[in-house]
Amino acid sequence: MPELTREWARDRVIVRALTVAAFVVVLNETIMVNAIPRLMEVLDVSARAAQWLSTGFMLTMAVVIPVTGWFLQRVTTRAAFATAMGLFVSGTLLAAVAPGFEVLLAGRVIQAAGTAVMFPLLMTTVMTVVPVERRGATMGNVSLVMAVAPALGPALSGVVLQVASWRWLFGLVLPIAVLVGLIGLKVLTNVGETRPGRLDLLSVLLTALGFGALVYGLSQLGGEVEGPVHPVTALVVGVLGVAVFAWRQWRLQRGSTPLLDLRVLSHRVYLVGLGMLSLGFMALMGAGILLPIYLQQVRGLSVLEAGLMVMPGGLAMGLLGPRVGRWYDRLGARRLAVPGAVVVTLTMGAMTAATQVAPVWVFLALHLVLSVGLALVFTPVFSFALGSLPAGLYPHGSAMLGTIQQVAAAAGTALVITVMATRAAQLAQGAVPGPEAIGGGVQLALVVSTVLTLAVLGLSLLSPGRPGEPEDDLDRELDELLEHEELPAEVAGDGQLATEPC
């Protein structure tokens, strides 16, 4: 027993170190939202060029994350952490001292590469070292990274830009990232064993072509800034690239090492979680994009005021996560996800109606309630989705979740912006004043987001019940049978990969 206690104490330090590091790097994904107008003026670049500071970050994440499933099985925990933090610190330093736009963009891309490694590393490590009975509470802490960090980004950048140069967006983060990296390297120990395997370069190229083009096309769809490639063309290329990538992975699974093991999709519970995460994240991004637009362009709030309005919701979601995780450990997923999905759906509907006459403070309250509902959904999803996989598939399951999250973010943004812009243009043609036309577009886009939450509610009914219930035991037996009969020797048995000749 004392040995188990010491081992868990060590593992808890590892998870906490990775959680803090992930928080620091994920914060930077949204930190440039408010800085783009300032950078257009200071660096003398067009809106089209400046937008690449956000689009390039998202594209890099979408391209690198699928590779992490292979990468995390080939290097030690410390090496993966050093790689992630080394890239992030290097990119942050480069961006802070950038003499011009091109160097700043390069710094953002390097930052994103480090971020893309860190989040799957955190998720994989949690699933590997945390006992099943503690996973919910631990995943609740992980929600601090998923919810609070992106919510703080725009508000933090708004405060910094009020009093200092844009360079301080990176200058303030740099020493924190260095300190977190040094402390992490001091306390981290290696988890699991490395497994040699050949990197399929064709799969890497297909990842860049497929997921990169798909996210680019979605991020540009409905936007006001024209990109170098038409969004529809990029979407077609992206869909074809992803299809060929999937075909290539199925071929590699027969006798070699796939870059992203698609056997994770053969697990029913994982698929339910993947669907809930993608649709829920689309709805979350929809509300996150639409509400600031509405508050600024229709209600006349400043950028900083709009950012502060949505920040409490993100904080509530993250701070509630650990408690929701403990509830999950006792109650299971369905008893949390179904009420959470109901709250999310009703709140999105109320937010749609509130765009007519409600005072501004109502949106603060509704966004807070929406965030609480999403906490009840997201924390169980991460726990039961990855927990349904054999141990040898944890890195690939984490990479798939991260990839789908990026695609869902781009898809959700594209969907609501396209609907809003189309409806606003129709109303403007009918002589409706500008702010009212935008308000009508936001209202219709919120209706679309509400429909997405209804789909989340339907999937939540399929989520696992309380741990230990008969259907969960049956799912576990089926997964074990699939693992032994269909998975090759390298991932069968105890879920650990055997050594494979290069």
N, C-alpha and C positions, 0 to 999 in steps of 0.2 A: 504493500500500500504506500509506504513512504516513497518507494521508487516511482510509482505511478504519479504521486503528487509532484515530485521533482520534475518528472518528464512533462507533465501538463503545465507546470509553472514556466518551464523553458519554452514550450510551444506557445504559450500565451504571450510571452515577450516577443517572440518572432512575429506573431499575428499583429500585435499592436504596432511594432516597428513598421511593418509593411502597410498597415492601415494609415498611419500618419504620413508615410511617404506617398502613398497613392492620393491622399487628400491634397497634398501640396501640388502634385503634378496635374491632377484632374482640374483643380481650380483654374488653371491657365487655359483650359479649353474655351471658356466663355469670357475671359478677361478682356478680349479685344473688341467686344461688342460696341461699347460706348466710345472707343478710341478712334474708330475709322474716320469720322468727320474731321477730327483734329489732325490725324495723320495725312489726310488729303491736302490740308492746308499747309502743314509744316514741311512735308516731303514733296509737295507739288506733284501729286499723282492723281489719276482719275479715280472715280468711284469704282470702276471696273477693276482697276489694279488693286486698290486698297481692299476690296472685298476678298481678295485672295489670301489675306492674312487669316481670315476665318475659314474660307473654303479649303485652302492648302492644308491647314491643320486637320480638318475633317477627312480630306482625301488621304493624307498620310496614315491616319488612324485606320481607315478602312482597308488600306493596302497591307499594313504591317500586322494588324491583329490576327488575320488568318494564319500567318506564318508562326505565331507564338505557340500554337499547338505542337508543332514540330520542335521549335526552339527550346521550349521549357523541358522537354524530355531529353535533351542532348547536353544541357549545361547544368551546373550545380545551382542551388538557390542563391548562394552568395554571388556567383558569376552573373546570374540573371539580374539580380538587384544592382550590382555594380554597373552592368550594361545600361539598365534603365536610368539610373540616377546620373551616370556619366553622360549619357546623351542629353538628358534633360538639363543638367547644369551647363553643359557646353552650349546648348541652344539658347539658354537664358542669357548667358554671358555674351554670346554673339549678338543677340537681339538688343541687349542693353547698350552696347557700344557701336551699334550699326551706323555707319556713315551715310547710308542711303537705304532706299526701299528694298533693293534686291538682297542686300545682306540681312535686313530685317526679316524678309520672307524666308531666307535660308535658315535663320535662327528658329523661326516658328516651325519649320518642317522638322528640324532636328529635335526640338522640344516634343513634337507630336510622336516621333519615333520612340522616345523614351517613355512617354505616357502610354503608348500602345502596348509596351511590354509589361508595365507595372500592374495594370489592373488584372489581366489574366494571371499574372504571378501571384497576386494576392488571393484571388478566388481559388486557384489550384492548391495553394498552400493551406488555406482554410479547410478545404475538403480533405486534404491528406492528413493533417495533424489534429484536427478538432474532433473529439468523440461525437458520435451521432446525437447523443442526448444534449449536447451543448451547441450544436450547429446553428440552431435558430437564433440564440442570443448573440453568437459571434457574427452571423450574417446581418443581424440588426445593427451591429457596429459598422459593418461594411456599408450600410445604407447611408452613413454619414458621408462617405465618399461620393456615392451616387447622387445624393440629393442636395446636401448642404454646399459642397464645393462648387457645382455649376451655378447654384442660386446666388452664392456670394460673389461670383466673378463679375457680373455687370455692376452690382452695387459697389464693390471695392474699386473697380476701375473708375466709376463715376466720382467717388470721393477723391481718389488720387488725382484725377484730371482737373478737379476743382482747384487744387492748390499746388500742383507740381507738373513737371514735364512728363510726357508719355514714357520716357525712358525709365521712370521710377516704377512703372508697372512691372518691369523686369528687375530693376535694381533692388526693390524691396523683397522680391521673391528669392533672389540669388543667394544671399547669406543663409536664409532659412533652408533652402534646398541643400546647400553644402553641409550645414549642420546635421540635417536629417540623414543625409547620405553617410556621413562619418559615423554617426551614432548607430545607424542601421548595420553598417559593416562590422561594427564592434560587437553588437549583440546577436547578429544573425548566425545561425548554424545551418548546415546543409540538411535538407529534408529529402528523403528518398534517394534513389540511385540514378545516375545518368545512364542513358541507353544509346549506344552508337547507332547511327543510321544515315543513309545517303540523302542529301538534299536534292529534290527534283527541281531543277532550274526552270523547266517548262511550267510547272505548277506555280512557281513564284511569278513568272511573267503573266500567266493567266490570272493570277490574283490581282496584279496591278491593272491589267486590262479590264477584267470583269468588274470587280468591286470598285476600282477607282473610277471607271466610266459611269457605273451605276450611281454612285454617290454624287459625282460631279453633275450628272444630268438631273438628278432629283434636286440638288441644291440650287441649280440655275433655273429650274422650271418655275415659271410664274414670276421670276424676279424682274426688276426694272433695269438691271445692269446686264447688257449683252456680253456674253462670253465668247471666247475664240471658236468654240464648237457649239452648234445648235443643241439645245437640251434633248430634243427627240432623237437626234443622231447619236448622242452620247448614251441615251437610255437603251437604244437598240444594240449598240456595241456592248454595253454593259450586260444586258440580259444574255446575249450570245456568249460573251466571255465567261459569265458565271456558269452557264450550261456546259460549256466545254470543260471548265474547271471541275465541275461535279463529275462529269464523265471520266476525266483523268484520274480523279481520286478513287472512284470505284475500280478502275483498272489497276491502280497501284495497290489497292487493298488485297488483291489476289496473291501477290507474291513479293511485294516490296513495301516501302514505308510511305504512306500518304502524307502530304503536307498537312491536310486537315481531314481527320478520320470521320467520314460521314456516317459511320455506324452509330453515332450518337442519335441520329434521326430515327433509328429503329426502336427506340425506347419510347413508349406511349406517354409516360408521365413527363419525360423531358420535352416531348413535342408540345404537350399542353402548356408547360411552363414557358417554352419559347414563344408560343402564340400569344400568351398573356403578356409577356414582357414586351414583345414588338408592338402589339396594339395599344398597350398601356402607355408605352413610351411615345408613340405617335400622338396620343391624346394629351400627354403631359407637355410635349413640345408644342402642340397646337395652342394650348392655354398659355404656355410660356412666351410664345411669339405674339399671339393676338392681344393679350391683355396690355402689355406695354404700348403697342401700337394704338390701341383704343384710348388708353389713358393719356397719351401724349397728343395724338392728332384730333381726338374728339373732345376730351375733357380738359386739354390744355396743360397737363402736368409737364414738368421738366424731365429730362432724361434721368437725372438723379432721383427725383421724386418717384418716378415710375419704377425704377429699380428697387427703391426702398419699399415700395408697396408689395412687391412679390417676394422680397427676401424673407419675411416671417414664415411664409408657407414652406419654403425650402428648409429653413431651420427647424420648423416643427416636424417635417417629414424625417429629417435625419436624427433629431433628438428623440423622437418617438420610436425609431428603429430598434434600439436595444430592448425596449420593453415589449414591442411586438414580437421580437425574436424569442423572448422568454415565454410569451404566450404560445407561440408556435410549438416550442418544445413540449408544452403541456397539452395543447388542444389540437395540434395538427393544422394543416393548411386550409381546409375547406371552411372551417368555422371562423376563419379570419378573412379569407379572400372573398367569400361571397358577400358578407356585410360590407367589406371595403369597396367592392365593385358596385354595390347598390348606392353607397354614399357618393362615390365618384360620379355615377350616372346622374343621380338626382342633383348634385351640385353643378355639373356641367349644364344641365337643363335650366337650373335657376340662374346661372351666369348668363345664359342666352337671353332669358327674359329680362334680366337686370340691365341689359344694354339700352333699354328703352328710357326709363325714367329714374332708376335707382341712384342714390348719392354715391360719391366716390368710395366712402368707407365700406360700403357693401361689398365691393370687389375685393377689398383686403380680407374681409371676413370669409367670403366665399372661397377665395384662393387658399386660405388657411384650412378650411374644412376639406377642400379638394385634396390638399397635401396629406391630411390625416388619412383620408380614404386610400390614397395611393400608397401610403406607408403600410396599411393593412394588406395591400395586394403585393407590392414588390418584395418585401422582406421574406414572406413565405415562398414566393416564386423562386428566388435565387436558391433557397434552401432545398426545396423538394426537386427542382429541376436537376441540379447537379448531383444531389444525393441519390437520384434514381439510376445513376450511371455506375458501371464498374470502375474501380479505382484507376485502371490503366487508361481510361478515357477522360479523366478529369481535365487534363490540359486542353484536349480537343473540345470538350464541352464548354470550358471557359472561353476558349477562342471563338467558338460559334456564338455564344451569348454576346460577347463583345462586338463581333462583326455585325450581328443582327441589330444590336443596339444602335450602331452607327448608321446603318441603312435605314432603320426605323426613324431615327432623328431627322435624316435628310428627307425621307418620304413624308413624315408628318409636317415638316416645315413647308415642303413643296405643295402639299395638298391644301393646307389652310391658306397659304398666301395666294395660290391660284384661284381658289374659290372666293376669297375676299376681294382680290383685284378685279375679277370678272364681274362680280355682283356690284361692286362700287362703280365700275365703268358703266354698267347698265343704268344704275340710278342717276349717275351724272348726266347721261344722255337724255334722261327724262327731266332735266332741269332741277334735280335735287341738289341743294348746296353741298359743297365739298365735305365738311365734317359729318353731315348727316349721311352722305353717300358712303363714306368710310365706315360709319357706324352700322349701316345696313349690311355692308360686306362682312364686317366682323361678326355680326349676328348670324348670318348664314354659315360662315365658317365654323362658328361654335356649335351650330346644329350638326354639322358633319362630325366634329369631334365627339359630340354626344352619342352619335351612332356608333363610333368606334368603341366607346365605353360600354355600350350595350353588348358588343361582341366579346369584350373582356368579361362581362358578367356571365355570358353564356359559357365561356370556357372555364370560369371559376367553379361552375357546378361539376366539372370533371376533375378538379384538383383532388389530391389524395385526402382521405379523412384523417382521423387521429392515428398516430403511429401505433402499429400493432394490430390494427383492424384487419379482418380477413382479406379484404381486397388488396391491402398493401402487401400482405404476406404472399398473395398470389402473384402480384406484380414482381415481387422480389424473386420468387421462384422462376418465373418466366425469364427475367433478366439473367439470372444465373445460368439457366439452360441455354439461352442465346449466347451468353459469353463463352460457355464451354464448347458448344457445337459449331458456332459460326465464326467466332473470332479465331485468327491464327494463333499459333503457339506463343507468339510474342506478346499477346495481351490476354491469354487465357489463364485459367488457374486462379492464382491469387490476385490477378489484376495488374501485376507488375510485368513490365516488358523484359523479355530475355535479351541477352546480347545477340546482336545480329551482325554478321559480317558486312562490311561496307562494300 
